[in-house]
Amino acid sequence: MKGKVHKYGDNIDTDVIIPARHCNTLDFNELAKHCMEDLDTEFVKKIEPGDILAAGENFGCGSSREMAPLAIKYSGISCVIAKSYARIFYRNAINIGLPIVECRAFIDDLSDRDEVEVKIREGLVDNITLGKTYNFHPGDRIVEEIIENGGLVNYVKKRLGKIG
């Protein structure tokens, strides 16, 4: 995954990621049009497919709505990198197949619009703009497989197909 970074601060909650007033649709492309709009009205206009969302501590805090990672994924963001995540957001992101990374040092050195490349399997994130590479824990293989399959439902369907 390679793209420009869109950097935000700490405690970005699910109400900011996708305001509740827009959670009345199952059209994820429509939902994505309102991603981050209460924090940054230009967010969706700035995104190019493959871009990366970066944030500080406790990203995705607040409600347990699965719509938050869905809005991010369908906006064109390829990966989220943060210092830490709210537990329910972390699990929801995996369940819907949105790659997420925790990497504190990377966030500290990062500037908005830096060009970066994320190598999930290797546990590396390169800040191309700065010429620096950072390590992160790549996670369990099962989590990788869920994300590679586009989420938990697709992963289970694939596994059941192999079993039966």
C-alpha positions in Angstrom: 0.0 0.0 0.0 1.4 3.3 -1.1 0.0 6.8 -0.9 -0.2 10.2 0.7 -0.9 10.5 4.4 -3.8 12.4 5.9 -2.8 13.0 9.5 -5.1 13.7 12.4 -4.8 13.9 16.2 -5.8 11.9 19.2 -9.2 10.6 20.2 -10.8 10.7 16.8 -14.1 9.1 17.6 -16.6 7.2 15.5 -19.0 10.1 15.5 -16.3 12.2 13.8 -15.3 9.4 11.4 -18.9 9.0 10.3 -21.6 11.2 11.8 -24.7 9.4 13.1 -26.9 11.4 10.8 -25.5 9.5 7.8 -25.7 6.0 9.3 -29.1 5.4 7.7 -27.8 3.8 4.5 -26.3 0.5 3.5 -24.8 2.0 0.4 -21.2 2.2 1.6 -20.1 4.4 -1.3 -22.7 6.9 -0.2 -21.5 6.5 3.4 -18.0 7.2 2.3 -18.9 10.6 1.0 -19.4 11.8 4.5 -16.3 10.3 6.1 -14.6 12.7 8.5 -16.7 15.6 7.4 -17.3 17.0 10.9 -13.5 17.2 11.4 -12.3 18.0 7.9 -14.9 19.1 5.3 -12.4 18.5 2.5 -11.4 15.0 3.5 -13.1 13.0 0.8 -12.1 15.6 -1.9 -8.4 15.2 -0.9 -8.4 11.3 -0.9 -6.9 9.5 -3.8 -7.3 5.7 -4.0 -4.5 4.1 -1.9 -4.0 7.0 0.5 -3.4 6.4 4.1 -5.1 7.8 7.2 -2.9 8.5 10.2 -3.8 9.4 13.7 -2.6 9.6 17.3 -3.9 7.8 20.4 -7.2 6.0 20.8 -8.4 6.2 17.2 -12.0 5.0 16.7 -13.1 5.6 20.3 -16.8 6.2 21.0 -19.6 4.0 19.7 -19.2 0.5 18.4 -20.6 1.3 14.9 -19.1 -0.8 12.2 -20.0 2.0 9.8 -16.8 3.9 10.8 -14.2 1.6 9.3 -16.6 1.0 6.4 -16.7 4.7 5.6 -12.9 4.9 5.7 -12.5 1.8 3.5 -15.0 3.0 0.9 -13.5 6.5 0.8 -10.4 5.1 -0.9 -8.1 4.8 2.2 -6.0 1.7 1.9 -4.7 1.6 5.5 -5.0 3.3 8.8 -1.9 3.9 10.9 -2.3 5.1 14.5 -0.5 5.1 17.8 -3.3 3.1 19.3 -6.9 2.1 18.6 -10.1 1.8 20.6 -10.6 -2.0 20.9 -14.0 -2.2 19.2 -12.8 -0.1 16.2 -9.8 -2.3 15.9 -11.9 -5.5 15.8 -14.5 -3.9 13.4 -11.7 -2.8 11.0 -10.4 -6.4 10.8 -13.9 -7.8 10.4 -14.6 -5.6 7.4 -11.1 -6.0 5.9 -9.6 -2.6 6.5 -5.8 -2.9 7.1 -4.7 -1.2 10.4 -1.3 -0.7 11.9 0.0 0.5 15.2 3.3 2.4 15.0 4.0 5.1 17.5 7.4 6.3 16.2 6.1 6.7 12.7 3.3 8.9 13.8 5.6 11.1 15.9 7.8 11.8 12.8 5.0 12.1 10.3 3.7 15.2 8.6 0.5 15.6 6.7 0.8 14.7 3.0 4.0 12.7 3.4 4.3 9.8 0.9 4.5 6.5 2.6 4.4 2.8 1.8 3.1 0.1 4.2 4.3 -3.5 4.0 2.0 -5.3 6.3 3.5 -8.8 5.9 7.0 -7.5 6.6 6.0 -5.2 9.5 7.5 -2.2 7.8 6.3 1.3 7.0 8.5 3.6 4.9 8.2 7.3 5.0 9.4 8.0 1.5 9.3 11.7 2.1 11.7 11.5 5.0 13.6 8.5 3.8 13.0 6.6 7.1 11.7 3.1 7.8 9.8 2.0 10.9 9.0 -1.4 12.3 5.6 -2.5 13.6 4.2 -5.8 14.8 2.5 -7.3 11.7 -0.1 -9.2 13.7 -1.2 -12.8 13.6 -1.4 -14.7 10.3 -5.2 -15.3 10.8 -5.7 -11.5 10.9 -3.7 -11.1 7.7 -5.9 -13.7 6.0 -9.1 -12.1 7.1 -7.9 -8.7 5.7 -6.6 -10.3 2.5 -10.0 -11.9 2.0 -11.8 -8.6 2.4 -13.1 -9.2 5.9 -14.4 -11.9 8.2 -17.5 -12.9 6.2 -15.5 -13.5 3.1 -12.8 -15.3 5.0 -15.4 -17.7 6.6 -17.1 -18.3 3.2 -13.7 -19.2 1.7 -12.9 -21.5 4.6 -16.3 -23.2 4.5 -15.9 -23.7 0.7 -12.6 -25.6 1.4 -14.2 -27.7 4.2 -17.3 -28.8 2.4 
